[in-house]
Amino acid sequence: MAGLGPIGLGALHAATRGWGIPLMALAALLVPQMWACVLASRDRHVLDGRRHTP
């Protein structure tokens, strides 16, 4: 999926003939990406809160 980013950005640039809309799209995609990073970087472990007996 990440490989489609540059192609999509280039297609959006070609369609709009400018960088304004593509940069706004990148800024809009930054918000959910930051939220996902915050959630992924929480100090948690898979087995937290469960009793694990080997």
Backbone hydrogen bonds, N-H to C=O, Kabsch-Sander energy under -0.5 kcal/mol:
donor,donor_aa,acceptor,acceptor_aa,energy
4,L,1,M,-1.4
5,G,2,A,-1.1
7,I,3,G,-0.7
8,G,4,L,-3.1
9,L,5,G,-2.9
10,G,6,P,-2.4
11,A,7,I,-2.5
12,L,8,G,-2.6
13,H,9,L,-2.3
14,A,10,G,-2.4
15,A,11,A,-2.4
16,T,12,L,-2.1
17,R,13,H,-1.7
18,G,13,H,-0.9
23,L,19,W,-2.0
24,M,20,G,-1.9
25,A,21,I,-2.3
26,L,22,P,-2.0
27,A,23,L,-2.2
28,A,24,M,-2.3
29,L,25,A,-2.0
30,L,26,L,-1.1
31,V,27,A,-0.8
33,Q,29,L,-1.4
34,M,30,L,-2.6
35,W,31,V,-2.0
36,A,32,P,-2.3
37,C,33,Q,-2.0
38,V,34,M,-2.3
39,L,35,W,-2.2
40,A,36,A,-2.3
41,S,37,C,-1.6
42,R,39,L,-1.0
44,R,42,R,-1.8
48,D,45,H,-1.1
50,R,47,L,-1.6
52,H,50,R,-0.6
53,T,51,R,-0.6
